[in-house]
Every structure is written in structure tokens, then in C-alpha cells.
Amino acid sequence: MVLRREPTARHLRLAAELRRLREAAGFSATEAATLLGVNRVQMSHIEAGLTGVSEQRLRRLASHYACTDGEFVDALVVMATDRTRGWWEEYRGLLPTSFLDIAELEHHATYRRDVEFLFIPGLLQTPAYARAAFSSRVPELPEAELELRVQHRLERQRIKVPYEAVVHEAALRIRLGDRSASRKQLAQVLERSEADHITVRVIPFDLDGFGGTWAPMMLVGGAVPRLDTAVRDAPHGTAFVDSEAQLCVFRTLFRRVEAASLDPERSRDFIHRLGKEL
């Protein structure tokens, strides 16, 4: 079987879940390979996301691993057999792989939640704001790549799953462009917040006792909770977090930040006032 040169985050997540199931069941990789009638190297490739696995083989493994969570197994089967070639594939080789992985993650998501302290969330940005954000990168991006990144970000905004953004007042006040551009950006946040599937909450400066989290955070819902993903910026690039223990931490952090923020109606009033100040 031909090996994948560049497994996507979705391929790697499926591989990681199969490996976790095997380890929880107490099987060695060699024993699992024997169950499938493959050799140890082929099993290693499956658990590294370098090759795929058929529905029949996946269900056989789940049965031997005594996994009784039918919804979870069905979700893994969908991940293993889905052959979707999404719009993001047009950017392969043109943008960093993480851009494509996030777009794919969002395409299959059941919900999306963001926490931002210094920037307007990408899914709410105007073209001018997105361009200014990418332009601030050091070293500077070539003009062609800059425009591709802006275009990619705008296409991601077509997401239709329930989306909740918690934004700190600092992000709303920091001007990446001129006064007019900032006013248009706030107006767009207000406009987007009126959509049935989008909720925007604000954390004001004068909130007493807020000590939630001071780092941006993204939570993306999987087909089942066990397949949720947290996305964080890391020194080496974008980090996809999927262990249950870490996901519990991020879910708790989001609930705390959400509870500390203004409700959606008061948040819209707050943003409207900021816009009038500009």
C-alpha cells in the first residue's frame, strides 16, 4: 500500500485513537497486527496515519479491543472511510499544512468555540483586519502568500455549525488598521453576532476577579465528545490537543471564561458603544 507523504490532522487523530484503544485493551502492536493478518510494520503505519484502514478491519479491531461504545466506533469508521476532498485542498503546497488541517477540522465539526484576548477571532474578521493581522508577521510574508492567507481565512468563515466566541475588550480596542477600519470591524462583529448559529460574548476590562485564562484557545467539537479537539498556538506552530485529560482542562477553562463574560445581549450593547467611541 502506498504510504501517505503528509498525513492530515484527521488521519493522525484516527491513528491515535486506534493506538489508544489497543493500549487500553493491553494488546501489543504485534498482537494487533496478527488479528488483522498484517505484519508489524504495516500495523505501525496504520497507527502512524501513514496508511488507511478499512471499515471491516477497524470494526474487527474494535471488537477485539472490547470497545463497546458504538457511536465512537461508528465515528471512527466515518473518519477512516471518508474521501472528502474539501475546498482547502486547493491551498495544499501553497499554505502551511496547519491552515488546511484547521479548515478540515472545522468542516467536520459539530461546534466551534474561541477565546481571544488580543485579536478579533478569525471567523469574525473583515478582509482588511485579516490582511493587517497577517501583515504584522515577522518576517514579512510575500504579497502572494499574504493574499492567499486572507482568502483562506474568508472561506473558513462560511462555517455553519454553532459557534461561540468570547472576546476580551482589549481585542476590540486594539487597532490593526485606521479608525475607519476598526469601526467596520466592530460593525462586522455585531452583524455576525445576529446570526442564529453565532454567539459573541465580551470580557470587559473592569470585570472584577477575572483570572480565567490569558492565552487564546479554540475548541472544536467532534462527532462524539471523545473526538473533540483543542487547538493552541505553540512555539513550533499550531498544536492539536486530543487527550481526554487535556480536553477536560480546556472545557473547564472555557466554561469559566464563558461564565465570567457578559451575556450576548449586553455584549452587543458593549460593542455598539465601543463603535460609537471611534
Residue pairs with C-beta under 8 A, 6 or more apart in sequence:
1 42
1 45
1 51
1 52
2 51
3 45
3 50
3 51
4 11
4 49
4 50
4 51
6 97
7 15
7 48
7 49
7 50
8 97
8 100
8 101
8 104
9 98
9 101
9 102
9 104
9 105
9 229
9 240
10 79
10 101
10 104
10 105
10 108
11 49
11 52
12 49
12 240
13 79
13 227
13 229
13 240
13 242
14 49
14 53
14 76
14 79
14 80
15 46
15 47
15 48
15 49
16 49
16 242
17 76
17 226
17 227
18 46
18 47
18 53
18 58
18 61
18 76
19 47
21 61
21 62
21 65
21 67
22 29
22 32
22 47
22 61
22 65
24 65
25 64
25 65
25 66
25 67
27 35
27 64
27 65
29 40
29 43
29 44
29 47
30 40
30 43
32 43
32 61
32 64
33 39
33 40
33 42
33 43
35 60
35 61
35 64
36 42
36 43
36 57
36 60
36 61
38 46
42 51
45 51
46 52
46 53
52 80
53 61
53 80
54 80
54 81
55 77
55 80
55 81
58 73
58 76
58 77
58 80
59 73
59 77
62 73
62 76
67 73
69 224
69 226
71 223
71 224
72 224
72 226
72 227
75 222
75 223
75 224
75 227
78 223
79 227
82 108
84 107
86 103
86 104
86 107
87 103
87 155
88 99
88 100
88 103
88 104
88 107
88 152
88 155
89 100
91 99
91 100
91 148
91 152
92 100
94 145
94 148
95 145
95 148
95 149
95 152
96 237
98 237
98 238
99 149
99 152
101 238
101 240
102 156
102 231
102 238
103 152
103 155
103 156
105 220
105 229
105 231
105 240
106 112
106 156
106 159
106 161
106 220
108 222
108 223
109 159
109 161
109 220
109 221
109 222
110 161
110 162
110 221
110 222
110 223
111 161
111 162
111 163
111 164
111 219
111 220
111 221
112 123
112 159
112 161
112 162
112 163
112 164
112 218
112 219
112 220
112 221
113 163
113 164
113 165
113 166
113 218
113 219
113 220
113 254
114 121
114 123
114 163
114 164
114 165
114 166
114 167
114 216
114 217
114 218
114 219
115 165
115 166
115 213
115 216
115 217
115 218
115 253
115 254
115 257
116 165
116 166
116 167
116 168
116 171
116 216
117 168
117 170
117 171
117 214
117 215
117 216
118 168
118 170
118 171
118 174
118 216
119 133
119 171
119 174
119 176
119 216
120 129
120 167
120 171
120 172
120 185
120 189
121 165
121 167
122 130
122 153
122 156
122 157
123 156
123 157
123 159
123 163
123 165
123 192
124 157
124 165
124 188
124 189
124 192
124 200
125 133
125 153
125 157
125 185
125 188
126 181
126 184
126 185
126 188
127 150
127 154
128 177
128 181
128 184
128 185
129 176
129 177
129 181
129 185
130 149
130 150
130 153
130 154
131 146
131 150
132 176
132 177
132 181
133 176
134 141
134 146
134 149
134 150
135 141
135 146
136 176
141 149
160 197
161 197
161 221
162 197
162 199
163 197
163 198
163 199
164 198
164 199
164 200
164 201
164 258
165 198
165 199
165 200
165 201
166 201
166 202
166 203
166 254
166 257
166 258
166 261
167 189
167 200
167 201
167 202
167 203
168 202
168 203
169 202
169 203
169 204
169 205
169 270
169 274
170 205
172 186
172 189
172 202
172 271
172 274
173 274
175 181
175 182
176 182
177 185
179 278
182 278
183 275
183 278
186 271
186 274
186 275
186 278
187 275
189 200
189 271
190 268
190 271
190 272
190 275
192 198
192 200
193 199
193 200
193 264
193 267
193 268
193 271
199 264
200 264
200 267
200 268
200 271
201 258
201 261
201 262
201 263
201 264
201 267
202 261
202 262
202 266
202 267
202 270
202 271
203 210
203 212
203 257
203 260
203 261
203 262
204 262
204 270
207 260
210 260
212 253
212 256
212 257
212 260
213 253
213 256
213 257
215 232
215 233
216 232
216 233
217 230
217 231
217 232
217 250
217 253
217 254
218 230
218 231
218 232
219 228
219 229
219 230
219 231
219 250
219 251
219 254
220 228
220 229
220 230
220 231
221 228
222 228
222 229
226 244
227 242
228 242
228 247
228 251
229 240
229 241
229 242
229 247
230 240
230 241
230 242
230 246
230 247
230 250
231 238
231 239
231 240
231 241
232 238
232 239
232 241
233 239
241 247
241 250
261 267
262 270
